[in-house]
Amino acid sequence: MLVAASGLAREVLASLRSSGAHQVIGFLDDDPALAGTIIDGVRVLGGIPDVVDHPNARVLICAGKGAVREVIASRLGLLGVRSERYATVIDRTAIVSVGTTVGAGSVLLSNVVLTAGVRVGSHVVLMPNVTLTHDDELADFATLTAGVSLGGSVHVGKAAYLGMNSSVREGRTVGAGATVGMGAAVVTDVPDGQTWVGVPARPIVAHHTEELVKELGRIV
Ligand SMILES: CC(C)(COP(=O)(O)OP(=O)(O)OC[C@H]1O[C@@H](n2cnc3c(N)ncnc32)[C@H](O)[C@@H]1OP(=O)(O)O)[C@@H](O)C(=O)NCCC(=O)NCCS
């Protein structure tokens, strides 16, 4: 079951159809307008609390933002969903080297490359063409959107979000809950919770956090 009938969920569905790794039995989404509708040939079975009606199904949280995935994981935990219930989805075109670890509930979409000794936490999302190089470490709920590249030994904090085609110099840290804008080149550490953009990346006062707070308010 894919939790959150999002664009990411549709991408995961397409990947799973291509690999045949899992059969998707339905979406769960709290939006009452979606209940019973069919998305890309798969039915929305109900809201998050309806997970209890499918005790044997594996679960994958597909909200695009890590902070939202974290709240949903807490709710699912209260409904009895333990980490072993979470599916891990690795697209058949992804290259995952020996010695790399990928946590439960994480998603690697097409052409993701993990070169050597990479550690990917739980509920992490790596969108198409992400490249992680030696000894990179991604904490739980991190999101790396299409085309992100990390040099070696980069640390990405919990629920950090890296925008499309951004890159991070080797050995740097992107803090927990931080956001890196599209196309940015990160050359110094990004502190927790800040938004940095540009080449070289610098902090800005962000507005998107207001949208995130609203989104979180809808699902808590
Ligand atoms: C960085 C980001 C989060 C900022 O969003 P926001 O908080 O809504 O900020 P705003 O759009 O109000 O922009 C604030 C300022 O930063 C600038 N800015 C925004 N994104 C920028 C970027 N990627 N690079 C350079 N400058 C950027 C804006 O031009 C604006 O400048 P101004 O104040 O001089 O007018 C957003 O632009 C971004 O890059 N998001 C990632 C999108 C993405 O990769 N999506 C993938 C979907 S799968």
The ligand as an SDF file (V2000), in Angstrom:
LIG
                    3D

 48 50  0  0  0  0  0  0  0  0999 V2000
   14.6860   27.4090   -2.5090 C   0  0  0  0  0  0  0  0  0  0  0  0
   13.1760   27.3110   -2.5380 C   0  0  0  0  0  0  0  0  0  0  0  0
   12.7150   26.2250   -1.5580 C   0  0  0  0  0  0  0  0  0  0  0  0
   12.6720   28.6630   -2.0920 C   0  0  0  0  0  0  0  0  0  0  0  0
   11.2650   28.6780   -2.0930 O   0  0  0  0  0  0  0  0  0  0  0  0
   10.4770   29.8570   -1.2940 P   0  0  0  0  0  0  0  0  0  0  0  0
   10.8000   29.7790    0.1430 O   0  0  0  0  0  0  0  0  0  0  0  0
    9.0570   29.7420   -1.7110 O   0  0  0  0  0  0  0  0  0  0  0  0
   11.1820   31.1580   -1.8040 O   0  0  0  0  0  0  0  0  0  0  0  0
   10.7260   32.2030   -2.9540 P   0  0  0  0  0  0  0  0  0  0  0  0
   10.2760   31.4930   -4.1910 O   0  0  0  0  0  0  0  0  0  0  0  0
    9.7980   33.1620   -2.2960 O   0  0  0  0  0  0  0  0  0  0  0  0
   12.1110   32.8990   -3.2690 O   0  0  0  0  0  0  0  0  0  0  0  0
   12.7990   33.6800   -2.3190 C   0  0  0  0  0  0  0  0  0  0  0  0
   13.9700   34.3420   -3.0570 C   0  0  0  0  0  0  0  0  0  0  0  0
   14.9350   33.3330   -3.3940 O   0  0  0  0  0  0  0  0  0  0  0  0
   15.1230   33.2900   -4.8300 C   0  0  0  0  0  0  0  0  0  0  0  0
   15.2190   31.8630   -5.2010 N   0  0  0  0  0  0  0  0  0  0  0  0
   14.3030   30.8910   -5.0110 C   0  0  0  0  0  0  0  0  0  0  0  0
   14.7740   29.7120   -5.4110 N   0  0  0  0  0  0  0  0  0  0  0  0
   16.0100   29.9370   -5.8810 C   0  0  0  0  0  0  0  0  0  0  0  0
   17.0120   29.0940   -6.4400 C   0  0  0  0  0  0  0  0  0  0  0  0
   16.7990   27.7760   -6.5660 N   0  0  0  0  0  0  0  0  0  0  0  0
   18.1750   29.6370   -6.8050 N   0  0  0  0  0  0  0  0  0  0  0  0
   18.4070   30.9830   -6.6640 C   0  0  0  0  0  0  0  0  0  0  0  0
   17.4810   31.8360   -6.1160 N   0  0  0  0  0  0  0  0  0  0  0  0
   16.3100   31.3140   -5.7500 C   0  0  0  0  0  0  0  0  0  0  0  0
   13.8880   33.9580   -5.4230 C   0  0  0  0  0  0  0  0  0  0  0  0
   14.1490   34.4860   -6.6910 O   0  0  0  0  0  0  0  0  0  0  0  0
   13.5910   35.0020   -4.3750 C   0  0  0  0  0  0  0  0  0  0  0  0
   14.5090   36.0720   -4.5560 O   0  0  0  0  0  0  0  0  0  0  0  0
   14.0650   37.5950   -4.2510 P   0  0  0  0  0  0  0  0  0  0  0  0
   13.7070   37.6270   -2.7680 O   0  0  0  0  0  0  0  0  0  0  0  0
   15.2900   38.3740   -4.5910 O   0  0  0  0  0  0  0  0  0  0  0  0
   12.8740   37.8470   -5.1070 O   0  0  0  0  0  0  0  0  0  0  0  0
   12.6190   26.9330   -3.9650 C   0  0  0  0  0  0  0  0  0  0  0  0
   12.7460   27.9870   -4.8950 O   0  0  0  0  0  0  0  0  0  0  0  0
   13.3190   25.7090   -4.5300 C   0  0  0  0  0  0  0  0  0  0  0  0
   14.3890   25.7790   -5.1520 O   0  0  0  0  0  0  0  0  0  0  0  0
   12.6560   24.5500   -4.3050 N   0  0  0  0  0  0  0  0  0  0  0  0
   13.0960   23.2640   -4.8090 C   0  0  0  0  0  0  0  0  0  0  0  0
   12.1320   22.8080   -5.9160 C   0  0  0  0  0  0  0  0  0  0  0  0
   12.4260   21.4290   -6.3810 C   0  0  0  0  0  0  0  0  0  0  0  0
   13.5540   21.0320   -6.5760 O   0  0  0  0  0  0  0  0  0  0  0  0
   11.3660   20.6640   -6.5550 N   0  0  0  0  0  0  0  0  0  0  0  0
   11.4650   19.2720   -6.9220 C   0  0  0  0  0  0  0  0  0  0  0  0
   10.0660   18.7110   -7.0140 C   0  0  0  0  0  0  0  0  0  0  0  0
   10.1080   16.9690   -7.2960 S   0  0  0  0  0  0  0  0  0  0  0  0
  1  2  1  0
  2  3  1  0
  2  4  1  0
  2 36  1  0
  4  5  1  0
  5  6  1  0
  6  7  2  0
  6  8  1  0
  6  9  1  0
  9 10  1  0
 10 11  2  0
 10 12  1  0
 10 13  1  0
 13 14  1  0
 14 15  1  0
 15 16  1  0
 15 30  1  0
 16 17  1  0
 17 18  1  0
 17 28  1  0
 18 19  1  0
 18 27  1  0
 19 20  2  0
 20 21  1  0
 21 22  1  0
 21 27  2  0
 22 23  1  0
 22 24  2  0
 24 25  1  0
 25 26  2  0
 26 27  1  0
 28 29  1  0
 28 30  1  0
 30 31  1  0
 31 32  1  0
 32 33  2  0
 32 34  1  0
 32 35  1  0
 36 37  1  0
 36 38  1  0
 38 39  2  0
 38 40  1  0
 40 41  1  0
 41 42  1  0
 42 43  1  0
 43 44  2  0
 43 45  1  0
 45 46  1  0
 46 47  1  0
 47 48  1  0
M  END
$$$$
